[in-house]
């Protein structure tokens, strides 16, 4: 997959490196601002199994 992305990016190695860094930053931004907040209510992290005694 990464090889496919690398081959399809325009420019020389430096331009490809900068574009791939920008692409990775965009993916992280979308994940943290849209995907993770949407998925948080669906995850069972608030279901605790330890009782207060």
HUZI-V118977 format. One record per residue. N is the residue number from 1. SS is DSSP state (hx for helix, st for strand, lp for the rest). PHI is phi in radians with two decimals (* if undefined). Layout:
BEGIN
n = (N,N)
ss = (SS,SS)
phi = (PHI,PHI)
END
This chain:
BEGIN
n = (1,2,3,4,5,6,7,8,9,10,11,12,13,14,15,16,17,18,19,20,21,22,23,24,25,26,27,28,29,30,31,32,33,34,35,36,37,38,39,40,41,42,43,44,45,46,47,48,49,50,51,52,53)
ss = (lp,hx,hx,hx,hx,hx,hx,hx,lp,lp,lp,lp,hx,hx,hx,hx,hx,hx,hx,hx,hx,hx,hx,hx,hx,hx,hx,hx,hx,hx,hx,hx,hx,hx,hx,hx,hx,hx,hx,hx,lp,lp,lp,lp,lp,lp,lp,lp,lp,lp,lp,lp,lp)
phi = (*,-1.17,-1.12,-1.11,-1.11,-1.06,-1.19,-1.63,-1.37,-1.40,1.69,-1.46,-1.10,-1.15,-1.16,-1.10,-1.13,-1.16,-1.16,-1.20,-1.13,-1.11,-1.14,-1.13,-1.13,-1.14,-1.13,-1.10,-1.06,-1.12,-1.08,-1.26,-1.69,-2.20,-1.31,-1.12,-1.09,-1.20,-1.46,-1.02,-1.14,-1.48,-1.62,-1.55,-1.29,-1.58,-1.53,-1.63,-1.95,-1.74,-1.66,-1.36,-2.12)
END
